């Protein structure tokens, strides 16, 4: 069904615009919505030619495009520039605006403000003020974890009724368990531990240091064990810090860092246990790396922070442990000594992710949300009366 075809009977004329979602995921979400009778247009500065309407990710081009378009519902990730543009469109033209929150924005203010003069003013006043303005004007804030929903409800109490959770889908079959393969110069044999992380803000980078500390304890019991960290980096700052931290340890030979790997499925196939740590106040919400590790049939040991406990069922698909190196080491050592339990946890983890984090479920929940917005009446005073109800659309 192309984006100009009519919506399914009973769904109304459902015309949705998606601005600057991640290319692959946006395309799949669009496909899910179209299969349910929605018309969908994707706007982005990246993606497959013909699938996206080209648009520069800058305030003026986005605002012009938004104000001159004729879609009925507008969706974008909760980032400042596109979110402000969609909220202005909401104010001026009464077109519903849905923002997708995938991380704790306030945890990024310190890093983001470094590039500005008067950084303390930017961090302590400008960014919080902009976020309050955005949250106050959006119709819905969709979080990718219940953890994030609760944090935002606490931070923006006056707008808590707007905030709900829809779990992201993942490309499940792409991470099907498979035979080991050589990657990054490492032989085709299962390295004992693997972590996939993004080092873009402090809390996530601190999690890598905790894993490095944990390896020092693990090696005392399992001296042949090895840890591979596949790190995605946006800039060199955190990578340099972590490399220096690792080099100062006596066990640096047991840890390999691979940067910006594209063949993550092969890396996971080479592994026995997936480990992950993120600080309590990081901007993590629902780490995608954990979903992919479970999809690959790996047991997971992760800290009880952010939305990690929503993915890993403690003592069933892995272990959810305190944010402490001894806790991580203890559980790793237990699993390394019990291959049967590792395999069973991995199997159950794959089943769990397949049931909870699939594209079909995500598409249906977004379809329900958009349909509820299209059933909304706007009074002359601008107040919203929703026939389909409000709250969590899970």
N, C-alpha and C positions, 0 to 999 in steps of 0.2 A: 504494500500500500504506500503510495507516495504522499508527500506532505500536503498535496492539494486535494486529496480525496476527502469525501465527506466522512464525518465521524459516525460511529455505530449508532443505530437508533436507540434513543433513550439516554445517550451520554451527553447530548447537547453538542453545540459546535465547539469542540475542544481543540483549541489551537495553542500549543505550548512553545515557548522560546527558551532554549538552553544557552546560556552565555558562559563560555570559558570553563566548562567542566573538563576533566582530563579526557583527552581525545577518545581513547579506546572505550572507557567506561561510559562516556556520554553517548557514544554511538550505540552501545548495547542497551542503555536505558531508553534511548529514542526508539530502538527496535521493539522493545517491550511495550512501550506506550502506543506505538503505531498498531501493534497487533491487537490492542484493546480499543481501537477506534479513534485515537488521538492523532492530530496533525502535529508534527514536531519539526522545528527548524533549529539547527545548531550553528552557533556563531563562535568563531575562535580564530586565533592567529596561528594555529597548528592543527594538523590532522590530515586525513586523506583528501586530496583535491576532489571536489564534487560532492563530498559528504558534508562539508562545512561551508557556511558563508564566511568568506575571509573578513576579519575585523581586527584592527590593531588594538592591543590591550593598553589603551590610553584613555584618559577621562573624556576628552572632547569627542573623539570618534564614537566611543561607546554611547555617550549621552545622546548624540545626534541620531544614531541608529535606533536606540531604544524609543526616543520620542517620536520618530517618524514611522515606526513599525506598527502593525495592526494585530499583534497576537493578543490572546486573552489572558494567558498566565505566563509569568516570567520567572525563570529559575536561574540561580547562579550560586557558586560557592561563596561562603561568608568571608569575602576579602574586601578591602576597603573600596577600591575604585568601582568595580562593577556593582557592588552592593549599593553604594551611594547613588549610582545612576538608576538602578532599578527602583530604589525607594523614592527618588525624585519623580520618576514615571508614575509611581503609585500615588503620590501626592497630587500631581498635575492632571493625570488622566484616569485615575481610579482603576488602574490595571493591577490585578493581584500579583504580589511579589513573594516568592518563596526562596529562602536562603538556606543553603546546606552547610552546616557546621561540622567540620571533621577534626577539629582540634581546639584546645583551650586558648583562645586568642590572647587573653590577658597574660599568658605565660610567655608570649613572644614580644611584648612591648619593650622590654629592656634591650633585647638584641636589635629590634627594628629601629630603636631610637638612636643607636650609635652613629648612624650616618647623618643625623640632623644637628644643626646648632641648637643650643638650649635644650639638650637632650633630656634633662630632667623634667622640663616643662612638657615636652612631647610625650615622654613616658607616663608622667603622672597626671596630665590633664588632657592633652590633645587626643591621644588614642582612646582613652576611656570615654571622652565626650563624644567622639565620632561613633564609637560602638554603641553607646546609649541611644544616640540619634537613630542609628540604623535599626537596632532591635525594636525601638519604639514605633517605627513606621512600616516594617515588614509585616505581611499578613501571617506568615508562618516561618518558624525556624526549625528545620529538620536536622536533628543530630544523628550521628552514626553510631552512638552508644548511649545507653541509659546513664552511664557515668557522666557523660558530657551534658546530657539533659538535666540531671540533678545539679551540676555545677552552674549551668546557665540559669536555671530556675532560681537558684540561690543568689546569683549575681544580679539578675534582672527580675526581681520579684514582681514588679508591676506588670510585666509582660509574660509571666510564667505560663499563662493559658495558651500562648502562641507556640510553645516549645513542645516538640514531640520527638520520637525516635523512629527511624527506619534504618534497619541494618543494611549495609552495603552488600551487594553480590560480588562474587569473585569468579574468575575464569577457572572453574573447578577442574575440568578435565585437563587443562594445561599442566596441572601439578599432580597428575596421577603418579603413584609410585612406579618407579622404573629401575632398570639396572644402573649401577654406577657408571660414570663417564669421567674422563679426564677433564679437569678444569683448572685454569690459572696455573698450569705447570705442576699441579698436584696429581699424583698417580691415581689411577682408577681403583681406589679402595676406599672404604668408608672412613673418612676422618671422624673422630669420635663426636665432636661437638660442632655446631654451626650456629651463627647468629647473623641475621640480616637486619640492618639498622640504617636509619637516616640521621646524619649528623648535621642538622641545620639550626638547632637551638640547644641551649645549655643543658636542659634536663635530659635530653636524649644522649648527648655526648657524655654526661656523667654516668649514664647507664653502661656505656662501653667500659669505662674505667672500673666499674663494679665487676663486670665480667672478667676483666684482666686480674683483678684481685682474687676472684674466685678460683681462677686457674692455678694460682700459687698454692691454694689449699688442696685442690683436686689432685695435683701432681704428686703430692706426698703419698697418696694411696694408689693412684693409677698413673705411674710415671710415664707410660707410653701414650697417654691421652694427648689429644691435640684440639685446638680451637681455631676455627676459621671464622673471621668476621667479614661479611660482605657489606661494605659501607657505601651508602649513597651520600655524596657531599655536594653542597651548593657552592662552597668556597673552601679555601685551604686552612682557615683558622683553626677549626676544631680538629681537623685531621692532623695538623702539626702538633697540637696539644696532646692528642691521644698517642701519637707515635712517640713523642718524647716521654710520656708516662710509661708506655710499654718498654721502651729502651732502657729505662732505669730499673727494671725488674730483673731478677735473676732467672726468670723463666720465659724471657721474651722469645726464645727459640721454639717454644711450644705453641705460639700464636701467630697466625698469618692474617694479614689484612688485605683484602681484595677490594678495589675501588670500582664503583659504578658498573657492576656486572649485569649483563643482560640475560645470561643463561642461568638464572636462579633455579629453575626446575632441575637442571643437572646437578647443581650444588646441593640441593636438598636430597636428591637421590644418592649422593655420596655420603650421607650423614646418618648418624645413629640417634642423636638427641638434639633438639632445638632449644637454645637458651636465649632468654630475652630479659632485659632489665631497663626500666625507665623510671626516672625520679618522680616522686609524688606530685611535684608541681611542674612537671614537663607539659608541653603542649600536646602530648599524645592523647588520643581518645580511644580509638579501636585499632591497634597496630595491625596493618594489613599483612605484615610479615608473619604474624601468628596464624592468620587464616590460611595463608599459603602453606605454611609448615604442616598444619593439620591436614590440609587437602593432599599433601604429599605423603601422608601416612606416618608422620613423625610425632613422637611424644614430645611434650613441651614442658619446660621448667621456666616459669616466669614470675616476676614480682607481682605482688597484690596491689598494683598501682594502676591508675587510669582505668581503661575498660578491659584490661587483660583478663580479669576473672569472668567476664561475660563470654569469652572465647574458650578458655581452658576450664574444664570441670575438674576441680581439685581431687586428686587421688583416683580419677577415672580416666581422663585423657592426658593427664600430666600432673604437675604439681604447681600450685599457686603459693608462693612463699614470701616471707618478709623481705624487705629491701636491705639485704645484708649478705655479704660474701659467704659467711659460714653456712647460712641457710641454703644458698644456691649449691655450694660444694657438697653438702650432705646429700641432697636429693640427686645430684648428678652421679655421685658415687654409687648410690643405691641402684639407679637405673642401669649404669654401666655393668653392674654385676648381675643383672637380670634381663637377659635378652628376650625371654618369653613375655615378661611384663611390658617391655618396651614395645614389642610388636602389637600386643593387645591394646595398649593405650593409643598407639598410632592408628589402629583400625577404628577404634571408637571415636577418636578425634576427627577422622575423615568423615565418618557418618554424621557427627554433630555439625560440622561445618557445612556439609552438603544439605542438611535439613534447614539450618537457620540462616545461612548467608548465601542464598542463591538468587540469581537474577530474576527468576519468575516471581518470587515472593516480593522482592524489592519493587519490581515493576507494578505489581498489583497494589501495593501499599501507596505508591506514588499516584497511581490512577485513582485510588479512593480519595486521596488528599486533593488532587486537582479537581475531581468531580465535586467534592464538597465546596471548594472555593467557587466553582462555576454556578453552584446552587445558592450562592450568597447574594443577598439583597443589600444594596447600599442606599441608606436613607439620605434625604436631602442634607442632613446635618453631617453626613460622612460617617455615621456610626455603622457598625457591621452587625447584621442579624443573620445567623447561619442556620439554615433549615436542617442541614445534615449533621449539626452538632460540632463540638470542638474537642480538643484534647488529643490524646495519643492515638495515632492511626494504626498501631500495630495490631 
